[in-house]
């Protein structure tokens, strides 16, 4: 079975789990911004993998990206960068 095959209605790739660094790269969000989006109900909550690790389904991240306009994604990414700069004292 390859990634293009389906399991029910979801492809195998859609069921793949992304860890936080990959989610951050895909969304352009900082760690706190990812968790703020989850708390606000804008992003699906992560899946508990073990007692101390979580990840997000690729399908959930794709859905979040699809519901954003390109301008929103750029704004979120720049807000994340601004937040990171302020945390480092570069504001």
C-alpha positions in Angstrom: 0.0 0.0 0.0 1.4 3.4 -0.9 0.6 6.9 0.3 -1.9 7.5 -2.5 -4.0 4.5 -1.5 -6.9 5.2 0.8 -8.2 3.7 4.0 -11.9 4.4 4.1 -12.3 8.0 2.9 -8.9 9.3 4.2 -5.6 8.7 2.4 -2.8 7.1 4.4 -0.9 10.4 4.2 -3.9 12.2 5.8 -3.7 9.8 8.7 0.0 10.5 9.2 1.0 12.3 12.4 3.0 15.5 12.4 5.0 16.4 15.4 5.2 20.1 16.6 8.3 21.1 14.6 6.7 19.9 11.4 3.4 21.6 12.3 5.3 24.9 13.0 7.1 24.6 9.6 3.8 23.9 7.7 1.8 26.6 9.4 4.4 29.3 10.0 3.3 29.5 13.6 5.3 29.6 16.8 4.8 26.9 19.5 2.7 29.3 21.6 0.6 30.3 18.6 -0.1 26.7 17.7 -1.4 26.0 21.2 -3.4 29.3 21.2 -5.0 28.2 18.0 -5.9 24.9 19.6 -7.3 26.7 22.7 -9.4 29.0 20.5 -10.8 26.1 18.6 -9.2 27.2 15.4 -6.9 24.2 15.1 -7.8 20.6 15.9 -6.3 19.4 19.2 -3.3 17.2 19.0 -3.5 13.4 19.2 -1.9 11.9 22.4 0.8 9.5 21.2 2.4 8.6 24.5 2.2 10.0 28.0 4.5 12.8 27.1 4.1 13.3 23.3 1.5 14.6 21.0 1.1 15.1 17.3 -1.4 16.4 14.7 -3.0 14.5 11.9 -1.9 15.8 8.5 -5.6 16.1 7.5 -6.2 18.5 10.4 -3.3 20.7 9.4 -4.3 20.7 5.8 -7.9 21.6 6.8 -6.6 24.5 8.9 -4.4 25.8 6.0 -7.3 25.4 3.6 -9.5 27.6 5.8 -7.0 30.4 5.8 -6.5 33.0 3.1 -2.9 33.5 2.1 -3.0 36.9 3.9 -4.1 35.3 7.1 -1.3 32.8 7.0 1.3 35.6 6.4 -0.2 37.6 9.3 0.0 34.6 11.6 3.5 33.9 10.6 4.6 37.5 11.1 2.8 37.6 14.5 4.7 34.4 15.4 8.0 36.0 14.3 7.2 39.2 16.2 6.4 37.2 19.3 9.7 35.2 19.0 11.6 38.5 18.6 10.0 40.0 21.6 10.9 36.9 23.7 14.5 37.3 22.6 14.5 41.0 23.3 14.7 42.0 19.6 11.5 43.9 19.4 
